[in-house]
Amino acid sequence: MMQAPRIEQIGHEAEPVIVIDDFVPDPARLRAAAEVLQYDVMGRHYPGLRAQVAPQDVAAYLHPVEGLIAEVFGFPAPAAVISAGYSIVTTQPADLTPIQRIPHFDGFEPERVALLHYLCGEEQGGTAFYRHRSTGFETISADRHATYDPALHRDVARHGLPGAAYISGSTPIYEQIATFEARPNRALIYRGNLLHCAHLPAALDFANDPRRARLTVNTFLMGSRQAAQQ
């Protein structure tokens, strides 16, 4: 049975992160579905592979939390699904591009929400959130990006490019403000414009086999633009 949601406000901006344990009644069924799919590269920035989740499965796990998401993030109606995919991390640290070595954001819109569902265990790492030190930004909007991007370039000129590794903890450029460990069948729900990154252990298996890899379900939602800006 789904546990009572816990809502944590993180950082100076006090953005909410919803944590739900025992998110779906039968996570083994989702794992079984994930293990027989064909995985492909999706986009230039994600350091791994993804495969689409069946629409009926998306509807089933979203329905119980639609009202909660709308309430917490200020939407007058359930958010619309942008995409939903099984994801596995497959890129070795030595092969990361510079942009993959720092925290990222999913989009500028404050109404964009990410639902991250772990189908892996705590030994395969959780998710961390960050503050950009020189600007103090924890979320990146379109307006803030005009300040953030040149500031980040100045930071890199001063401190150098991050080493070929997944970010882990605070650095000269970013301060880690919160970490949530992975647990089987745990879900995190947060605004996509928060600076965040997977928090990975050094011994992670980067195999492209979902039976061994860090397997998650990544669902992206879009709420009402008007309500989110109020």
LINNOR-V114714 format. One record per backbone hydrogen bond with DSSP energy under -1.0 kcal/mol. NH is the residue of the N-H (numbers start at 0). CO is the residue of the C=O. Records with the same first field share a line. If there is no record, write none. Layout:
NH=CO + CO
This chain:
2=20
5=18
7=16
9=14
14=9
16=7
17=188
18=5
19=186
22=184
28=25
30=26
31=27
32=28
33=29
34=30
36=33
39=49
47=45
48=87
49=39
50=85
52=83
56=53
57=53
58=54
59=55
60=56
61=57
62=58
64=61
65=61
68=64
69=65
70=66
71=67
72=68
74=69
79=221
81=219
82=219
84=217
85=50
86=215
87=48
89=46
90=46
94=91
95=92
99=96
100=97
103=195
105=191
111=108
112=220
113=189
114=218
115=187
116=216
117=185
118=214
123=120
124=121
125=198
126=179
127=196
128=177
129=194
130=174
131=136
132=172
135=131
139=192
144=140
146=143
147=143
148=144
150=146
151=147
152=148
153=149
154=150
155=151
156=152
157=153
158=154
159=155
164=162
170=173
174=130
176=128
177=128
179=126
184=117
185=182
186=19
187=115
188=17
189=113
191=111
193=190
194=137
195=103
196=127
198=125
203=200
211=208
212=208
214=212
215=86
216=116
217=84
218=114
219=82
220=112
221=79
222=110
227=223
228=224
229=226
